[in-house]
Amino acid sequence: MGPGLLETRRVERVASTAVSVASPTGAPAAALDEVTAWFRRVDRTFSVHRSDSQVSRVPAGELAPERPTPWWVLDWCACLFRDGRSFR
């Protein structure tokens, strides 16, 4: 947020780190919930430190490597890059 702008900030523990999310004051709380849920979904899918993640289940033999793993994060990042958007 720019100088002088009011904001609502939330800090959550996700993927063994602190994630800080800021939104303009008055933005719906559901928006912060949605962003936090997205970070948690990424962690559940791609964490090499969680035995229950999609990424960890492949080497454990619990998920076939040819089975489509939800690589939606990479697709979404490509869209952000292509459209010139960012989280900043």
A tleap script that builds the chain and sets N, CA, C and O, in Angstrom:
source leaprc.protein.ff14SB
mol = sequence {
  NMET GLY PRO GLY LEU LEU GLU THR ARG ARG
  VAL GLU ARG VAL ALA SER THR ALA VAL SER
  VAL ALA SER PRO THR GLY ALA PRO ALA ALA
  ALA LEU ASP GLU VAL THR ALA TRP PHE ARG
  ARG VAL ASP ARG THR PHE SER VAL HIE ARG
  SER ASP SER GLN VAL SER ARG VAL PRO ALA
  GLY GLU LEU ALA PRO GLU ARG PRO THR PRO
  TRP TRP VAL LEU ASP TRP CYS ALA CYS LEU
  PHE ARG ASP GLY ARG SER PHE CARG
}
set mol.1.N position { 0.846 -1.172 0.000 }
set mol.1.CA position { 0.000 0.000 0.000 }
set mol.1.C position { 0.898 1.244 0.000 }
set mol.1.O position { 1.993 1.233 0.562 }
set mol.2.N position { 0.437 2.266 -0.610 }
set mol.2.CA position { 1.209 3.498 -0.677 }
set mol.2.C position { 1.178 4.264 0.632 }
set mol.2.O position { 0.353 3.977 1.501 }
set mol.3.N position { 2.060 5.229 0.781 }
set mol.3.CA position { 2.109 6.013 2.008 }
set mol.3.C position { 0.785 6.750 2.233 }
set mol.3.O position { 0.209 7.319 1.305 }
set mol.4.N position { 0.331 6.727 3.448 }
set mol.4.CA position { -0.875 7.460 3.811 }
set mol.4.C position { -2.171 6.708 3.565 }
set mol.4.O position { -3.234 7.172 3.978 }
set mol.5.N position { -2.109 5.547 2.895 }
set mol.5.CA position { -3.323 4.774 2.666 }
set mol.5.C position { -3.578 3.869 3.868 }
set mol.5.O position { -2.668 3.207 4.367 }
set mol.6.N position { -4.812 3.852 4.318 }
set mol.6.CA position { -5.174 2.958 5.404 }
set mol.6.C position { -5.252 1.543 4.857 }
set mol.6.O position { -5.571 1.342 3.685 }
set mol.7.N position { -4.967 0.577 5.689 }
set mol.7.CA position { -5.028 -0.802 5.228 }
set mol.7.C position { -5.387 -1.739 6.370 }
set mol.7.O position { -5.225 -1.417 7.547 }
set mol.8.N position { -5.871 -2.889 5.987 }
set mol.8.CA position { -6.106 -3.980 6.920 }
set mol.8.C position { -5.032 -5.009 6.632 }
set mol.8.O position { -4.803 -5.374 5.478 }
set mol.9.N position { -4.382 -5.470 7.668 }
set mol.9.CA position { -3.280 -6.412 7.492 }
set mol.9.C position { -3.557 -7.657 8.321 }
set mol.9.O position { -4.055 -7.587 9.445 }
set mol.10.N position { -3.218 -8.796 7.731 }
set mol.10.CA position { -3.355 -10.073 8.434 }
set mol.10.C position { -2.059 -10.846 8.239 }
set mol.10.O position { -1.503 -10.877 7.141 }
set mol.11.N position { -1.588 -11.464 9.303 }
set mol.11.CA position { -0.403 -12.313 9.230 }
set mol.11.C position { -0.834 -13.724 9.624 }
set mol.11.O position { -1.431 -13.933 10.680 }
set mol.12.N position { -0.523 -14.682 8.763 }
set mol.12.CA position { -0.882 -16.083 8.986 }
set mol.12.C position { 0.373 -16.941 8.867 }
set mol.12.O position { 1.288 -16.607 8.113 }
set mol.13.N position { 0.417 -18.036 9.605 }
set mol.13.CA position { 1.493 -19.011 9.464 }
set mol.13.C position { 1.100 -19.997 8.376 }
set mol.13.O position { 0.126 -20.736 8.520 }
set mol.14.N position { 1.852 -20.006 7.298 }
set mol.14.CA position { 1.606 -20.913 6.179 }
set mol.14.C position { 2.959 -21.427 5.696 }
set mol.14.O position { 3.898 -20.647 5.537 }
set mol.15.N position { 3.062 -22.709 5.467 }
set mol.15.CA position { 4.287 -23.307 4.928 }
set mol.15.C position { 5.505 -22.966 5.780 }
set mol.15.O position { 6.564 -22.633 5.249 }
set mol.16.N position { 5.359 -23.047 7.074 }
set mol.16.CA position { 6.454 -22.807 8.023 }
set mol.16.C position { 7.026 -21.402 7.944 }
set mol.16.O position { 8.193 -21.187 8.273 }
set mol.17.N position { 6.225 -20.453 7.517 }
set mol.17.CA position { 6.673 -19.069 7.492 }
set mol.17.C position { 5.482 -18.154 7.769 }
set mol.17.O position { 4.340 -18.611 7.816 }
set mol.18.N position { 5.746 -16.892 7.948 }
set mol.18.CA position { 4.674 -15.920 8.150 }
set mol.18.C position { 4.342 -15.275 6.808 }
set mol.18.O position { 5.227 -14.790 6.102 }
set mol.19.N position { 3.071 -15.277 6.471 }
set mol.19.CA position { 2.590 -14.633 5.253 }
set mol.19.C position { 1.779 -13.420 5.678 }
set mol.19.O position { 0.820 -13.546 6.440 }
set mol.20.N position { 2.159 -12.254 5.190 }
set mol.20.CA position { 1.476 -11.013 5.517 }
set mol.20.C position { 0.668 -10.557 4.315 }
set mol.20.O position { 1.199 -10.413 3.214 }
set mol.21.N position { -0.616 -10.334 4.533 }
set mol.21.CA position { -1.514 -9.913 3.465 }
set mol.21.C position { -2.120 -8.576 3.865 }
set mol.21.O position { -2.603 -8.427 4.988 }
set mol.22.N position { -2.100 -7.611 2.969 }
set mol.22.CA position { -2.667 -6.290 3.248 }
set mol.22.C position { -3.725 -5.976 2.201 }
set mol.22.O position { -3.590 -6.336 1.032 }
set mol.23.N position { -4.775 -5.301 2.639 }
set mol.23.CA position { -5.828 -4.869 1.721 }
set mol.23.C position { -6.287 -3.481 2.138 }
set mol.23.O position { -6.088 -3.080 3.285 }
set mol.24.N position { -6.893 -2.749 1.227 }
set mol.24.CA position { -7.397 -1.425 1.597 }
set mol.24.C position { -8.431 -1.542 2.708 }
set mol.24.O position { -9.207 -2.497 2.739 }
set mol.25.N position { -8.444 -0.597 3.598 }
set mol.25.CA position { -9.447 -0.578 4.649 }
set mol.25.C position { -10.823 -0.581 4.011 }
set mol.25.O position { -11.080 0.152 3.056 }
set mol.26.N position { -11.695 -1.403 4.541 }
set mol.26.CA position { -13.041 -1.496 4.010 }
set mol.26.C position { -13.228 -2.627 3.029 }
set mol.26.O position { -14.358 -2.954 2.666 }
set mol.27.N position { -12.110 -3.244 2.585 }
set mol.27.CA position { -12.235 -4.404 1.696 }
set mol.27.C position { -12.874 -5.536 2.480 }
set mol.27.O position { -12.655 -5.652 3.686 }
set mol.28.N position { -13.653 -6.363 1.824 }
set mol.28.CA position { -14.315 -7.449 2.554 }
set mol.28.C position { -13.311 -8.404 3.197 }
set mol.28.O position { -12.288 -8.736 2.598 }
set mol.29.N position { -13.608 -8.837 4.403 }
set mol.29.CA position { -12.736 -9.789 5.099 }
set mol.29.C position { -12.606 -11.071 4.293 }
set mol.29.O position { -11.592 -11.764 4.375 }
set mol.30.N position { -13.629 -11.383 3.517 }
set mol.30.CA position { -13.592 -12.596 2.693 }
set mol.30.C position { -12.439 -12.557 1.696 }
set mol.30.O position { -11.924 -13.606 1.309 }
set mol.31.N position { -12.029 -11.366 1.275 }
set mol.31.CA position { -10.909 -11.243 0.332 }
set mol.31.C position { -9.621 -11.728 0.991 }
set mol.31.O position { -8.837 -12.444 0.368 }
set mol.32.N position { -9.397 -11.343 2.251 }
set mol.32.CA position { -8.217 -11.815 2.977 }
set mol.32.C position { -8.304 -13.312 3.216 }
set mol.32.O position { -7.297 -14.015 3.138 }
set mol.33.N position { -9.503 -13.804 3.507 }
set mol.33.CA position { -9.701 -15.247 3.692 }
set mol.33.C position { -9.344 -15.999 2.416 }
set mol.33.O position { -8.707 -17.051 2.474 }
set mol.34.N position { -9.747 -15.469 1.271 }
set mol.34.CA position { -9.499 -16.121 -0.016 }
set mol.34.C position { -8.004 -16.180 -0.330 }
set mol.34.O position { -7.506 -17.201 -0.804 }
set mol.35.N position { -7.300 -15.097 -0.069 }
set mol.35.CA position { -5.857 -15.076 -0.327 }
set mol.35.C position { -5.143 -16.062 0.590 }
set mol.35.O position { -4.266 -16.802 0.145 }
set mol.36.N position { -5.514 -16.073 1.864 }
set mol.36.CA position { -4.902 -17.002 2.812 }
set mol.36.C position { -5.195 -18.448 2.407 }
set mol.36.O position { -4.313 -19.304 2.478 }
set mol.37.N position { -6.421 -18.719 1.986 }
set mol.37.CA position { -6.787 -20.066 1.535 }
set mol.37.C position { -5.958 -20.471 0.328 }
set mol.37.O position { -5.576 -21.634 0.206 }
set mol.38.N position { -5.672 -19.522 -0.577 }
set mol.38.CA position { -4.855 -19.818 -1.753 }
set mol.38.C position { -3.444 -20.251 -1.330 }
set mol.38.O position { -2.919 -21.237 -1.849 }
set mol.39.N position { -2.833 -19.520 -0.393 }
set mol.39.CA position { -1.499 -19.888 0.088 }
set mol.39.C position { -1.515 -21.276 0.722 }
set mol.39.O position { -0.595 -22.065 0.506 }
set mol.40.N position { -2.543 -21.577 1.494 }
set mol.40.CA position { -2.650 -22.897 2.124 }
set mol.40.C position { -2.820 -24.003 1.072 }
set mol.40.O position { -2.267 -25.092 1.223 }
set mol.41.N position { -3.576 -23.725 0.018 }
set mol.41.CA position { -3.777 -24.698 -1.056 }
set mol.41.C position { -2.457 -24.973 -1.775 }
set mol.41.O position { -2.151 -26.122 -2.094 }
set mol.42.N position { -1.684 -23.933 -2.030 }
set mol.42.CA position { -0.371 -24.106 -2.662 }
set mol.42.C position { 0.511 -24.973 -1.769 }
set mol.42.O position { 1.195 -25.870 -2.261 }
set mol.43.N position { 0.503 -24.719 -0.475 }
set mol.43.CA position { 1.309 -25.501 0.462 }
set mol.43.C position { 0.876 -26.966 0.458 }
set mol.43.O position { 1.718 -27.863 0.418 }
set mol.44.N position { -0.437 -27.212 0.498 }
set mol.44.CA position { -0.942 -28.594 0.490 }
set mol.44.C position { -0.591 -29.323 -0.800 }
set mol.44.O position { -0.460 -30.547 -0.803 }
set mol.45.N position { -0.440 -28.596 -1.876 }
set mol.45.CA position { -0.153 -29.211 -3.171 }
set mol.45.C position { 1.342 -29.411 -3.404 }
set mol.45.O position { 1.750 -30.486 -3.843 }
set mol.46.N position { 2.168 -28.402 -3.121 }
set mol.46.CA position { 3.557 -28.400 -3.552 }
set mol.46.C position { 4.608 -28.554 -2.462 }
set mol.46.O position { 5.797 -28.615 -2.775 }
set mol.47.N position { 4.220 -28.617 -1.211 }
set mol.47.CA position { 5.224 -28.686 -0.148 }
set mol.47.C position { 5.993 -29.999 -0.182 }
set mol.47.O position { 5.399 -31.077 -0.209 }
set mol.48.N position { 7.318 -29.900 -0.182 }
set mol.48.CA position { 8.143 -31.097 -0.081 }
set mol.48.C position { 8.329 -31.503 1.375 }
set mol.48.O position { 8.914 -32.547 1.664 }
set mol.49.N position { 7.832 -30.678 2.292 }
set mol.49.CA position { 7.961 -30.941 3.728 }
set mol.49.C position { 6.717 -31.583 4.323 }
set mol.49.O position { 6.713 -31.957 5.496 }
set mol.50.N position { 5.665 -31.713 3.529 }
set mol.50.CA position { 4.421 -32.339 3.993 }
set mol.50.C position { 4.278 -33.701 3.312 }
set mol.50.O position { 4.306 -33.796 2.085 }
set mol.51.N position { 4.127 -34.735 4.105 }
set mol.51.CA position { 3.991 -36.072 3.522 }
set mol.51.C position { 2.673 -36.247 2.780 }
set mol.51.O position { 2.540 -37.149 1.952 }
set mol.52.N position { 1.688 -35.380 3.074 }
set mol.52.CA position { 0.382 -35.495 2.421 }
set mol.52.C position { 0.229 -34.588 1.199 }
set mol.52.O position { -0.850 -34.542 0.608 }
set mol.53.N position { 1.290 -33.860 0.804 }
set mol.53.CA position { 1.184 -32.985 -0.370 }
set mol.53.C position { 1.203 -33.824 -1.646 }
set mol.53.O position { 1.696 -34.952 -1.650 }
set mol.54.N position { 0.662 -33.262 -2.728 }
set mol.54.CA position { 0.666 -33.949 -4.015 }
set mol.54.C position { 2.103 -34.263 -4.447 }
set mol.54.O position { 2.383 -35.355 -4.941 }
set mol.55.N position { 2.994 -33.312 -4.260 }
set mol.55.CA position { 4.385 -33.480 -4.675 }
set mol.55.C position { 5.059 -34.606 -3.894 }
set mol.55.O position { 5.822 -35.379 -4.474 }
set mol.56.N position { 4.797 -34.714 -2.605 }
set mol.56.CA position { 5.416 -35.754 -1.784 }
set mol.56.C position { 4.800 -37.128 -2.021 }
set mol.56.O position { 5.457 -38.146 -1.800 }
set mol.57.N position { 3.569 -37.169 -2.460 }
set mol.57.CA position { 2.891 -38.447 -2.664 }
set mol.57.C position { 3.390 -39.186 -3.900 }
set mol.57.O position { 3.237 -40.405 -3.976 }
set mol.58.N position { 3.980 -38.494 -4.868 }
set mol.58.CA position { 4.491 -39.163 -6.068 }
set mol.58.C position { 5.670 -40.068 -5.717 }
set mol.58.O position { 5.614 -41.257 -6.030 }
set mol.59.N position { 6.752 -39.559 -5.074 }
set mol.59.CA position { 7.870 -40.460 -4.757 }
set mol.59.C position { 7.489 -41.545 -3.752 }
set mol.59.O position { 8.116 -42.604 -3.717 }
set mol.60.N position { 6.478 -41.292 -2.942 }
set mol.60.CA position { 6.034 -42.286 -1.959 }
set mol.60.C position { 5.218 -43.392 -2.624 }
set mol.60.O position { 4.845 -44.370 -1.976 }
set mol.61.N position { 4.939 -43.234 -3.932 }
set mol.61.CA position { 4.185 -44.237 -4.657 }
set mol.61.C position { 2.684 -44.163 -4.434 }
set mol.61.O position { 1.955 -45.064 -4.847 }
set mol.62.N position { 2.215 -43.110 -3.793 }
set mol.62.CA position { 0.788 -42.961 -3.512 }
set mol.62.C position { 0.046 -42.253 -4.636 }
set mol.62.O position { -1.184 -42.274 -4.677 }
set mol.63.N position { 0.778 -41.629 -5.543 }
set mol.63.CA position { 0.177 -40.906 -6.653 }
set mol.63.C position { 1.037 -41.168 -7.884 }
set mol.63.O position { 2.246 -40.933 -7.866 }
set mol.64.N position { 0.413 -41.654 -8.945 }
set mol.64.CA position { 1.168 -41.966 -10.157 }
set mol.64.C position { 1.700 -40.687 -10.792 }
set mol.64.O position { 0.970 -39.699 -10.877 }
set mol.65.N position { 2.962 -40.681 -11.241 }
set mol.65.CA position { 3.525 -39.453 -11.818 }
set mol.65.C position { 2.809 -39.008 -13.084 }
set mol.65.O position { 2.804 -37.818 -13.398 }
set mol.66.N position { 2.199 -39.949 -13.826 }
set mol.66.CA position { 1.493 -39.536 -15.035 }
set mol.66.C position { 0.109 -38.974 -14.732 }
set mol.66.O position { -0.512 -38.356 -15.597 }
set mol.67.N position { -0.376 -39.182 -13.523 }
set mol.67.CA position { -1.676 -38.619 -13.148 }
set mol.67.C position { -1.550 -37.105 -13.055 }
set mol.67.O position { -0.606 -36.605 -12.443 }
set mol.68.N position { -2.475 -36.372 -13.646 }
set mol.68.CA position { -2.320 -34.908 -13.638 }
set mol.68.C position { -2.377 -34.332 -12.223 }
set mol.68.O position { -3.415 -34.354 -11.561 }
set mol.69.N position { -1.260 -33.831 -11.796 }
set mol.69.CA position { -1.181 -33.119 -10.526 }
set mol.69.C position { -1.646 -31.691 -10.782 }
set mol.69.O position { -1.388 -31.154 -11.859 }
set mol.70.N position { -2.311 -31.073 -9.844 }
set mol.70.CA position { -2.845 -29.722 -10.093 }
set mol.70.C position { -1.757 -28.661 -10.234 }
set mol.70.O position { -1.407 -27.982 -9.268 }
set mol.71.N position { -1.233 -28.530 -11.436 }
set mol.71.CA position { -0.208 -27.523 -11.698 }
set mol.71.C position { -0.853 -26.180 -12.028 }
set mol.71.O position { -0.265 -25.353 -12.725 }
set mol.72.N position { -2.064 -25.974 -11.521 }
set mol.72.CA position { -2.801 -24.738 -11.747 }
set mol.72.C position { -2.022 -23.525 -11.278 }
set mol.72.O position { -2.222 -22.429 -11.802 }
set mol.73.N position { -1.142 -23.692 -10.309 }
set mol.73.CA position { -0.378 -22.548 -9.804 }
set mol.73.C position { 0.515 -21.992 -10.910 }
set mol.73.O position { 0.603 -20.778 -11.095 }
set mol.74.N position { 1.175 -22.888 -11.643 }
set mol.74.CA position { 2.049 -22.425 -12.717 }
set mol.74.C position { 1.248 -21.739 -13.815 }
set mol.74.O position { 1.675 -20.718 -14.355 }
set mol.75.N position { 0.083 -22.300 -14.145 }
set mol.75.CA position { -0.774 -21.666 -15.149 }
set mol.75.C position { -1.213 -20.278 -14.689 }
set mol.75.O position { -1.219 -19.327 -15.471 }
set mol.76.N position { -1.576 -20.175 -13.424 }
set mol.76.CA position { -2.037 -18.901 -12.877 }
set mol.76.C position { -0.901 -17.881 -12.887 }
set mol.76.O position { -1.111 -16.718 -13.231 }
set mol.77.N position { 0.302 -18.318 -12.508 }
set mol.77.CA position { 1.457 -17.411 -12.520 }
set mol.77.C position { 1.756 -16.939 -13.942 }
set mol.77.O position { 2.097 -15.775 -14.154 }
set mol.78.N position { 1.629 -17.842 -14.913 }
set mol.78.CA position { 1.857 -17.458 -16.308 }
set mol.78.C position { 0.848 -16.401 -16.741 }
set mol.78.O position { 1.197 -15.463 -17.456 }
set mol.79.N position { -0.402 -16.552 -16.308 }
set mol.79.CA position { -1.425 -15.552 -16.638 }
set mol.79.C position { -1.087 -14.201 -16.010 }
set mol.79.O position { -1.219 -13.161 -16.654 }
set mol.80.N position { -0.651 -14.223 -14.748 }
set mol.80.CA position { -0.282 -12.974 -14.076 }
set mol.80.C position { 0.866 -12.299 -14.814 }
set mol.80.O position { 0.846 -11.087 -15.032 }
set mol.81.N position { 1.866 -13.089 -15.199 }
set mol.81.CA position { 3.024 -12.546 -15.903 }
set mol.81.C position { 2.602 -11.965 -17.247 }
set mol.81.O position { 2.985 -10.849 -17.598 }
set mol.82.N position { 1.810 -12.731 -17.997 }
set mol.82.CA position { 1.377 -12.298 -19.326 }
set mol.82.C position { 0.564 -11.008 -19.252 }
set mol.82.O position { 0.717 -10.122 -20.093 }
set mol.83.N position { -0.304 -10.908 -18.236 }
set mol.83.CA position { -1.172 -9.741 -18.099 }
set mol.83.C position { -0.499 -8.577 -17.376 }
set mol.83.O position { -1.090 -7.506 -17.238 }
set mol.84.N position { 0.741 -8.784 -16.913 }
set mol.84.CA position { 1.455 -7.706 -16.233 }
set mol.84.C position { 0.962 -7.431 -14.825 }
set mol.84.O position { 1.220 -6.362 -14.271 }
set mol.85.N position { 0.253 -8.389 -14.244 }
set mol.85.CA position { -0.232 -8.202 -12.862 }
set mol.85.C position { 0.770 -8.824 -11.899 }
set mol.85.O position { 1.577 -9.674 -12.275 }
set mol.86.N position { 0.700 -8.384 -10.662 }
set mol.86.CA position { 1.569 -8.970 -9.629 }
set mol.86.C position { 0.882 -8.847 -8.287 }
set mol.86.O position { -0.180 -8.236 -8.164 }
set mol.87.N position { 1.511 -9.440 -7.277 }
set mol.87.CA position { 0.976 -9.368 -5.912 }
set mol.87.C position { 1.472 -8.128 -5.197 }
set mol.87.O position { 1.062 -7.867 -4.066 }
set mol.88.N position { 2.350 -7.353 -5.833 }
set mol.88.CA position { 2.902 -6.174 -5.161 }
set mol.88.C position { 1.911 -5.061 -5.093 }
set mol.88.O position { 2.216 -3.995 -4.559 }
savepdb mol mol.pdb
quit
